[in-house]
Amino acid sequence: MNIKGGHMITLNLTGSMIWQQLADGRSPEQIADTLSPQFGIPREQALADVNEFLEQLETQQLIAPLESENSRPSLGPKPAGLFCNLFGKRSSPAGSTK
């Protein structure tokens, strides 16, 4: 959730897997090594997909930008309860309550 921007990102299964591995301190390369055999895709494709996902998270200001190619993104405190069934941007109207 980006509180300053007023929107929330929900993740599909793959996004949730990547997010959890980031939270566990794994590098993009380690995540690609895990995803490649699980999805039957080349490691290079898995790494490209992980990096694209990280760029999207950075754009949404949900993770700190990477300082170098081999850096690990900073998620802050370990996330909990963020693993949803959809991937997309949901805008929350200003001042709305539940």
N, C-alpha and C positions, 0 to 999 in steps of 0.2 A: 504494500500500500504506500502510495506517495501522498502523505498528508498535505504537504505544501501545494501539490498540483491538484488535489481534490479528486484523484481517481485511484482505482484499484486494478491490479492485474491478476487474473486468474490463470492457472496453469493446467495444461493437459497432462497426461501421464508422463510423457517424455520430459516436459518442462519441469514437472515435479521431481523427477529422478535427477535431473541436472541440478536443480536448486538444492536438493538434499545433499548431494555429493559436494557442492560448493560449501554448504553449511558444515560439512564434515571436514573441510580443509583440503579437499582434493583439487589438484590443478586441472586446467582444461584438458591437458594431455592425458591425465589419468582418467578423467571422465570419458574421453573419447575411447580409451582402451576398454572401458567397461561397456559402453554403448555399442561399439562396433560388432562384437559377436552376438549381443542380444538382439540386434536388429538386422544382422546379416548384411552390413554395409562395410565398405572399406574404411579403415581407420582414418584416412585423409578426409573422407566425406563426413565422418562423425566429428572430427575436430573442426572442420569448417562449420558444421551445424552448431556445435557448442559455442564457437567464437561468435557466430551470428546472433545466437541467443544472448550471449553476454553483452554484445553491442546494443541489443534492444533493451536489456536491463539498465545499461549505463544511460542510454538516451532517456529512459523514463526516470532516471535518478534513483533507481532502486538498489544499485550497487555503486561503490566508488570506482572510478576509472582505473584501469590497469596502468601501472607505471612503466612496465616493460613487458616484452613478449612472454617471459616466464613467470610473471607475477601471478599471484592468486587474488581474485577480486575480494573485496572486503564487504561482507554482508552485515557486519555488526553482530549483535547478539544472535544466537542460534534461533532461526525462525521456528515457529510452531503453528500448526493449524492452517498453513497456507496451501495445502495440497488439494486443489479443486479439480473438477472434471473438465473444465473448459479453458481455452486460451483466448485471451482477448482483452481489450480495454473496456472497462466500465467506468463511465463518468458518474460521479455522485453529485446530484444537484446541491448547490450551496444552501445550507440551512435546512436540509431535509433531515427528518428524524425517523426513527423506527418505532 
